[in-house]
Amino acid sequence: MKTINEYFDEQAILHDELFIQKMGLSEFYDAVEHAINQCILKDKILVLGCGSGLEIERIKHPSYVVGVDISHKMLDVLKQKKLFEGLQLTTVCASILDLDFGENEYDIVLSCYTMHHFNAEQKMELYRKIHRCLKDHGVFIHGDSMAADSDEEELLRQEAEEIYKKENMPFASLHVDAPLCWQHEKEILASCSFAEICLIKAWTKTKLYRCLK
């Protein structure tokens, strides 16, 4: 088993080809771009688990963007990209579990295919930090893979916990998927005081939603 940063350091060069050409996620990122454009306030954006910046490429208006990722090689790929001319980018190489996001800082928090590595307790803490760092009427846009139902969620959680126990590593430190189901996801978001939780689009194993502070 590889740690999260080891895995994504190795995948950095081929990441975009995998996501866009092999996994066919252009439609997903089209939907992300549309969701961003629907936001009224979008001057300052925090992107969590930004990787090589596929979602940042879809920000096509003047804004200050902070991109956070645990893989410095992913961030190196992002820094080489030609982004929208009016976009000012700052990158931070860190685990989003450890990072302080601030308070009332951002109009939008954006995350794509990142949170499925965390368990329910870790997500609870992350979503509380996201809610806290958003300005009033700020928006959290999140697209990620999810379990089909509570039974699949429980099975994947048990499998993940067995791996972490065997490897004697903390949860979310390895490249192991443990997605929640949509119902559980909504319950956690609601408990973190988001005023509105709206499912934008669903695919076979992925959901894209927005939450309003």
Secondary structure, 3 states (H helix, E strand, C coil): CCEHHHHHHHHHHHHHHHHHHHCCCHHHHHHHHHHHHHCCCCCEEEEECCCCCCCHHHCCCCEEEEEEECCHHHHHHHHCCCCCCCEEEEEEECCCCCCCCCCCCEEEEEEECCHHHCCHHHHHHHHHHHHHHEEEEEEEEEEEECECCHHHHHHHHHHHHHHHHHHCCCCCCECCCCCCEHHHHHHHHHHCCCCEEEEEEECCCEEEEEEEC
